[in-house]
Amino acid sequence: MLCLLVLALQEHVGAQIVIGTPNLGFSQACASESFNTYSTTFVFSPESQLNATNQFTIELSDADGVFSDPTVVFTSAAGSITTSPAMLGFSLPETTAGENYKIRIKSSSPVATSSGSENFAAYYKLQDSPFTINNLVSTGAYCTGGSYLLTIDNPGTGANDSPLLYPSLTFNWYKETSSTTSVFVDEGSSLSVNVEGTYFAETNYGSCTSDSFSNRVTISEATSGEADITISSSLGNPYCPEQGLTTLNTIGGNSYMWFKDGVIIPDATAQMYQTNESGNFSVQVDLGDCSASGSIDLVSELFDSSLNVDEVNIIEDGETLMVTVTTTANNPEFEWYFNNSLIIGESTDTYQATEFGDYKIVITETVGCAASKEYVFVVQEEFDPFPDVPKIPNVISPNGDGINDTWTIPQQYVTGTNTEVQILNDRGQVVFQTINYQNNWPENALDLTNVNVLYYYIITTADLKTKLGSITIVK
């Protein structure tokens, strides 16, 4: 039994392997959400000493290449790797950021560890798109002896994906030395500037290339007491009003005064001003010991259009009205409505109105600024002030509904017939008298105290024939 025990211990001690230094399948690892797969190859010997339960793991060092607290980035299935050389793939953690990472390979049965690989730069690019600083205002100014603070916008303007949303990221600031070169200035999410120049920020991804950089801002010193600055428009210039209000923004200061076309805008005293209009907008900024001013000619991209008809159009029964739209809209669409109902099948820039009623045309620009305009117009029957009524009415209802509002009498008694028309109240007082009746009584609203009020009429023709009767006014 003692001999068997010694033999077993000798076999256990002898179950060892040697793992070679891993070879990298890359020179640097610049990972992102869209790409995060890297490979390494290694050798081990002897193959025969691997146990069936063995697993290989890949450990990642810290940013300085130290394995005191390594991160496991890959673990193979038990017994899945049995031959040498072997290739393994792995992914980087989102917190990876540094220039001197290493990886090493470990086995579990028997236990063995390789030496560390060559150093490599590795970054996980959590944010990899342009971002804004200074609210996208391209200039800034400081008074002599002062400074101007540049900051990364959070959340920024429009669809700006601010890198400040990712707390693990760090940032570098640069000052341009030419159109293609720049020098490092400082680190951090903001930069205090007291030297004139053009500045920008980049997310610190080391030697990895990235699209995570800011717009440029040119800073000047207001040596003459006032500096020239710019105004930015959040929707661009020209802008599409269909997207809503555009926000005008200027540099930071102590106080602000906004103008439109040279006229001060009441209560516009903030760094930002919102509008949906076109015009020349300007601002005066108090910087403390000096001031700054700037302007922008803001242009709306909303298309122009017009109709060839009036808002109210009078035609006779049986006539038609041809309506034509003129527009500068890109690839326009047309929708015609009659009495608030869509007219099916009418989609061109012309329409022939054949019925009396309310019409509407909606013009929509489908390319570029996707905006709409609508116009309303009315087609009415021509009004005949002297219709051929058969008899003298004795009831009217002057309530403004367009029906029976005035006392309309036969044509033989109206203007041009030299007929005298008198209207008297119930006390016998003459309230209306003319020899040129226009079918227009009552011309003004009557002061009615009862539900039904009675008046009397006397009609005397040119040959002195007389008609007498009453008129009941119904509320």
C-alpha positions in Angstrom: 0.0 0.0 0.0 2.9 2.3 0.8 4.4 1.7 -2.6 1.1 2.4 -4.3 0.7 5.8 -2.5 4.2 6.9 -3.4 3.6 6.0 -7.1 0.3 8.1 -7.1 2.1 11.1 -5.6 4.8 10.9 -8.2 2.2 10.8 -11.0 0.3 13.8 -9.6 3.5 15.9 -9.2 4.4 14.9 -12.8 1.0 16.2 -14.2 2.2 19.7 -15.3 2.2 21.7 -18.5 4.0 24.8 -19.7 2.0 27.6 -21.5 3.8 29.8 -23.9 3.5 33.6 -24.0 0.3 34.5 -25.9 0.7 36.1 -29.4 -1.6 39.0 -30.1 -3.7 39.0 -33.3 -3.8 42.8 -33.2 -1.6 45.8 -32.6 -4.1 47.8 -30.5 -7.6 47.1 -29.4 -10.1 49.9 -30.1 -13.4 48.4 -29.1 -16.9 49.8 -29.5 -20.5 48.6 -29.4 -20.2 47.6 -33.1 -16.9 45.8 -32.8 -15.4 44.1 -29.7 -13.8 40.7 -30.7 -10.0 40.0 -30.5 -8.0 36.9 -30.8 -4.7 35.4 -29.4 -2.8 32.2 -30.1 -0.6 30.2 -27.7 1.2 26.9 -27.3 1.2 24.5 -24.4 3.1 21.2 -23.7 2.7 18.4 -23.2 -0.8 17.9 -24.5 -1.1 14.6 -22.8 -1.1 16.2 -19.4 -4.3 18.1 -19.8 -7.2 16.7 -17.7 -10.7 16.2 -19.2 -12.0 19.0 -16.9 -9.4 21.6 -17.9 -10.4 25.1 -18.8 -8.3 27.8 -20.3 -8.9 31.4 -19.3 -7.6 34.8 -20.6 -6.8 37.4 -18.0 -6.5 41.1 -18.7 -4.1 43.2 -16.7 -4.8 46.8 -15.5 -3.9 49.8 -17.7 -0.3 49.6 -16.4 0.2 45.9 -17.4 0.0 44.7 -13.8 -1.9 41.4 -12.9 -2.4 42.0 -9.2 -6.2 42.2 -9.8 -6.7 40.8 -13.3 -10.0 40.7 -15.2 -11.1 37.4 -16.8 -12.2 38.2 -20.3 -12.7 34.6 -21.6 -13.2 31.1 -20.2 -13.2 28.0 -22.4 -15.6 25.1 -21.9 -14.2 22.2 -19.9 -12.1 19.8 -22.1 -12.9 21.8 -25.3 -9.2 22.6 -26.0 -6.9 19.6 -26.3 -4.3 20.4 -29.0 -1.5 22.9 -29.3 -1.3 25.6 -30.7 -4.7 27.0 -29.8 -6.5 30.2 -30.7 -8.9 32.0 -28.3 -11.2 35.0 -28.8 -12.1 37.6 -26.2 -13.9 40.9 -25.7 -12.9 44.0 -23.7 -14.8 45.4 -20.7 -16.5 48.8 -21.2 -14.2 50.3 -18.6 -11.0 49.5 -20.6 -8.9 52.6 -21.2 -5.1 52.7 -21.4 -1.9 52.2 -23.4 -0.1 49.3 -21.6 -2.5 46.4 -21.2 -1.3 42.8 -21.3 -3.1 39.4 -21.4 -2.0 36.0 -20.1 -3.3 32.5 -20.4 -4.2 30.2 -17.4 -5.2 26.5 -17.3 -7.2 25.0 -14.4 -6.3 21.3 -14.6 -3.3 21.1 -14.2 -2.9 24.7 -13.0 -0.5 26.7 -15.1 0.0 30.4 -16.0 1.8 31.9 -19.0 3.8 35.0 -18.9 2.2 38.3 -19.9 1.9 39.3 -23.6 3.4 42.3 -25.2 1.9 45.6 -24.1 -0.9 47.0 -26.2 -3.2 50.0 -26.2 -6.8 49.2 -25.4 -9.9 51.4 -25.2 -13.6 50.8 -25.2 -15.2 53.7 -27.1 -18.4 54.2 -25.1 -19.1 57.4 -27.1 -17.8 57.7 -30.6 -19.6 60.6 -32.3 -19.1 64.3 -32.5 -20.3 66.4 -29.6 -20.7 70.1 -28.8 -19.0 72.6 -26.6 -20.1 76.2 -25.9 -23.6 75.4 -27.0 -22.3 75.2 -30.5 -21.5 79.0 -30.5 -18.4 79.3 -32.6 -16.9 82.3 -30.7 -16.2 83.5 -27.2 -14.6 86.5 -25.6 -13.1 87.6 -22.4 -12.2 91.0 -21.0 -8.5 92.0 -20.6 -7.2 90.3 -17.5 -10.1 87.9 -17.4 -10.9 84.4 -18.9 -13.6 82.5 -20.7 -14.9 79.1 -19.6 -15.4 76.4 -22.3 -17.5 73.4 -21.3 -18.7 70.2 -22.9 -22.4 70.5 -23.3 -24.7 68.1 -21.4 -26.9 67.1 -23.0 -25.9 69.6 -25.6 -28.0 70.8 -28.5 -30.3 68.9 -30.9 -29.3 65.2 -31.2 -25.9 65.9 -29.4 -24.6 62.7 -27.8 -22.7 64.3 -24.9 -19.8 62.2 -23.6 -20.5 63.5 -20.2 -23.3 60.9 -20.1 -20.5 58.3 -19.6 -18.8 59.0 -16.2 -15.8 56.7 -16.9 -14.6 58.8 -19.9 -11.9 61.5 -19.7 -11.2 64.4 -22.0 -8.3 66.3 -23.6 -8.4 70.0 -24.7 -6.3 71.2 -27.6 -5.5 74.6 -29.2 -5.1 74.8 -32.9 -1.6 75.8 -34.2 -2.6 75.6 -37.9 -5.5 74.3 -40.0 -4.1 70.7 -39.6 -2.1 70.8 -36.3 -2.8 71.4 -32.6 -1.2 71.2 -29.2 -2.4 69.6 -26.0 -3.6 72.2 -23.4 -5.3 70.4 -20.5 -7.6 67.7 -19.3 -11.1 67.8 -17.9 -14.7 68.5 -18.8 -14.1 72.2 -19.0 -11.3 74.6 -19.9 -10.6 78.2 -18.7 -9.1 80.2 -21.5 -7.1 83.4 -21.2 -5.2 83.2 -24.4 -6.7 84.0 -27.8 -7.0 81.1 -30.2 -9.2 78.3 -31.5 -9.9 75.4 -29.0 -11.6 72.0 -29.1 -12.0 68.9 -27.0 -11.6 65.2 -27.7 -12.6 62.2 -25.6 -9.4 60.5 -24.4 -9.1 57.3 -26.4 -5.3 57.5 -26.5 -3.8 56.2 -29.7 -7.1 54.8 -30.9 -8.7 56.9 -33.6 -12.1 58.3 -32.8 -15.0 60.5 -34.0 -15.6 61.7 -30.4 -14.5 65.3 -30.8 -16.1 68.7 -30.4 -16.7 71.7 -32.6 -14.1 74.5 -32.7 -14.5 77.7 -30.7 -12.5 80.8 -31.4 -11.7 82.9 -28.3 -10.7 86.5 -28.5 -9.8 89.2 -26.0 -12.0 92.3 -26.0 -9.1 94.8 -26.0 -11.2 97.6 -27.5 -14.0 97.4 -25.0 -16.3 95.3 -27.3 -15.8 92.0 -29.0 -17.5 90.5 -32.0 -19.3 87.2 -31.3 -21.5 84.8 -33.2 -25.1 83.5 -32.6 -25.9 79.9 -33.3 -29.3 78.4 -34.4 -30.1 75.0 -33.0 -32.0 74.0 -36.1 -29.4 75.5 -38.4 -29.7 78.5 -40.8 -31.8 78.3 -42.9 -34.1 76.3 -40.6 -37.3 74.3 -41.0 -40.1 75.7 -38.8 -42.0 72.5 -39.0 -39.5 71.1 -36.5 -40.6 73.7 -34.0 -38.9 76.7 -32.5 -35.2 77.2 -33.2 -33.0 78.2 -30.3 -30.6 81.1 -30.8 -27.6 80.9 -28.5 -24.7 83.2 -27.8 -21.6 83.2 -25.5 -21.8 83.2 -21.7 -21.9 86.6 -19.9 -23.4 88.5 -17.0 -26.5 89.8 -18.9 -28.1 89.8 -22.3 -30.2 92.0 -24.5 -31.8 90.6 -27.7 -33.0 92.5 -30.8 -35.0 91.7 -33.9 -34.5 93.9 -36.9 -33.0 96.5 -34.7 -35.9 96.6 -32.2 -35.4 95.3 -28.7 -37.3 92.1 -27.8 -39.1 92.6 -24.5 -38.2 90.1 -21.7 -35.5 88.5 -24.0 -32.7 88.7 -21.4 -31.3 85.1 -21.3 -28.3 83.5 -23.1 -30.8 81.7 -25.4 -33.8 83.0 -27.3 -36.4 80.9 -29.2 -38.2 81.9 -32.3 -40.0 80.6 -35.4 -39.5 83.8 -37.4 -37.1 85.1 -40.0 -35.2 88.3 -39.6 -32.0 89.9 -38.4 -31.5 88.9 -34.7 -28.7 90.5 -32.7 -27.6 90.4 -29.1 -25.5 92.5 -26.7 -23.7 90.6 -24.0 -22.3 92.2 -20.8 -19.0 90.5 -19.9 -18.3 92.6 -16.9 -15.5 95.1 -17.7 -16.3 94.9 -21.4 -19.1 93.8 -23.7 -19.7 91.8 -26.8 -22.2 91.8 -29.6 -23.2 89.8 -32.7 -26.0 89.1 -35.1 -27.5 86.5 -37.4 -29.7 86.8 -40.5 -32.1 84.0 -39.7 -34.0 82.5 -42.6 -36.9 80.1 -42.5 -37.0 77.4 -45.1 -40.8 77.4 -45.3 -41.8 77.5 -48.9 -43.7 80.3 -50.6 -47.2 79.7 -52.1 -50.3 81.6 -53.2 -53.8 81.1 -54.6 -55.3 82.9 -57.6 -58.6 83.5 -55.8 -59.9 85.6 -52.9 -61.0 84.3 -49.4 -64.6 85.0 -50.5 -65.6 84.4 -54.1 -69.1 85.2 -55.5 -70.4 83.3 -58.5 -73.8 82.8 -60.1 -75.7 79.6 -59.9 -74.3 77.2 -62.6 -70.9 78.9 -62.8 -67.6 77.4 -61.7 -64.4 78.8 -60.2 -61.0 77.5 -61.3 -58.5 77.6 -58.4 -54.8 77.4 -59.1 -51.9 77.0 -56.6 -48.5 78.6 -57.1 -45.7 77.2 -54.8 -42.0 76.9 -54.5 -42.3 73.7 -52.4 -40.0 70.8 -53.3 -42.0 67.8 -54.7 -45.3 69.2 -53.3 -48.4 67.2 -52.5 -51.9 68.8 -52.7 -55.0 67.9 -50.7 -58.3 69.6 -51.4 -61.2 69.8 -48.9 -64.9 70.7 -49.3 -66.8 71.5 -46.1 -64.0 69.8 -44.1 -64.2 66.6 -46.1 -61.2 65.4 -48.3 -62.1 65.5 -52.0 -61.0 62.1 -53.2 -59.0 61.9 -56.4 -58.0 65.6 -56.4 -54.2 65.9 -55.9 -53.0 68.4 -58.5 -52.3 72.1 -58.2 -55.6 73.1 -59.7 -59.3 72.5 -58.8 -62.6 73.5 -60.4 -65.1 74.5 -57.7 -68.6 73.8 -58.8 -70.6 74.0 -55.5 -71.2 76.8 -53.0 -69.5 76.2 -49.7 -66.2 76.2 -47.7 -63.0 75.0 -49.4 -59.4 74.3 -48.1 -56.2 73.4 -49.9 -53.2 71.8 -48.0 -49.8 72.1 -49.6 -47.1 69.8 -48.3 -43.4 69.9 -49.1 -42.1 66.3 -49.1 -38.4 66.9 -49.9 -36.2 69.0 -47.6 -38.1 70.9 -45.0 -41.2 68.6 -44.6 -43.7 71.4 -43.9 -47.3 72.2 -44.8 -49.3 75.3 -45.5 -53.1 75.6 -45.9 -55.4 78.1 -47.4 -59.2 78.5 -47.0 -61.6 80.1 -49.3 -65.4 80.4 -49.7 -67.5 80.1 -52.8 -70.9 81.9 -52.4 -73.8 82.5 -54.6 -74.1 86.1 -55.9 -76.5 88.0 -53.7 -79.5 89.6 -55.4 -80.6 92.6 -53.3 -83.9 92.8 -55.3 -85.3 89.3 -55.7 -88.6 88.9 -57.5 -90.8 88.2 -54.4 -94.5 87.6 -55.1 -96.0 89.6 -52.2 -95.2 92.0 -49.3 -94.0 90.0 -46.3 -95.5 90.7 -42.8 -92.9 88.8 -40.7 -89.1 89.2 -40.6 -86.4 87.8 -38.2 -83.3 90.1 -38.2 -81.0 87.8 -36.3 -78.0 87.8 -38.6 -78.5 84.3 -40.0 -78.7 85.5 -43.6 -82.3 84.3 -43.9 -85.2 86.8 -43.8 -83.0 89.4 -42.0 -84.5 92.4 -43.8 -87.9 93.4 -45.1 -87.8 92.4 -48.8 -90.7 93.6 -50.9 -91.7 93.1 -54.6 -89.6 94.8 -57.3 -92.4 97.2 -58.3 -91.9 99.1 -55.0 -88.1 99.3 -54.7 -85.5 101.8 -55.9 -86.1 103.3 -59.3 -89.9 103.1 -59.1 -90.4 106.4 -57.4 -92.4 104.7 -54.6 -92.5 106.1 -51.1 -92.0 103.6 -48.3 -92.8 104.5 -44.7 -92.5 102.4 -41.6 -94.1 103.4 -38.3 -93.8 101.9 -34.8 -96.8 100.8 -32.7 -97.1 104.4 -31.4 -97.6 105.8 -34.9 -94.1 107.4 -35.1 -92.3 107.2 -38.5 -89.0 105.3 -37.9 -88.1 104.9 -41.6 -89.0 106.8 -44.8 -87.6 106.8 -48.3 -88.5 107.0 -52.0 -85.4 104.8 -52.9 -86.0 101.6 -50.9 -83.1 99.1 -51.0 -84.7 96.2 -49.3 -82.5 97.1 -46.3 -84.8 97.8 -43.4 -83.8 97.4 -40.5 -80.3 98.8 -41.3 -79.4 98.6 -37.6 -80.2 96.3 -34.7 -83.6 97.0 -33.2 -84.0 97.5 -29.5 -86.6 94.8 -29.0 -88.1 94.5 -25.5 -90.7 91.9 -26.4 -90.6 88.6 -28.2 -92.7 89.9 -31.1 -92.8 93.6 -31.9 -95.3 95.1 -34.3 -94.5 97.8 -37.0 -96.7 99.2 -39.7 -95.9 100.1 -43.3 -97.4 102.6 -45.8 -96.4 102.1 -49.5 -97.4 104.9 -51.9 -96.7 104.4 -55.6 -95.9 107.1 -58.1 -99.6 107.1 -59.2 -100.6 107.6 -55.6 -101.9 104.0 -55.0 -101.4 102.9 -51.4 -100.6 99.6 -49.7 -101.0 99.3 -45.9 -100.1 96.5 -43.6 -98.1 95.3 -40.5 -94.6 93.9 -40.0 -94.0 91.5 -37.1 -90.4 91.4 -35.8 -89.6 87.9 -34.5 -86.5 87.5 -32.3 
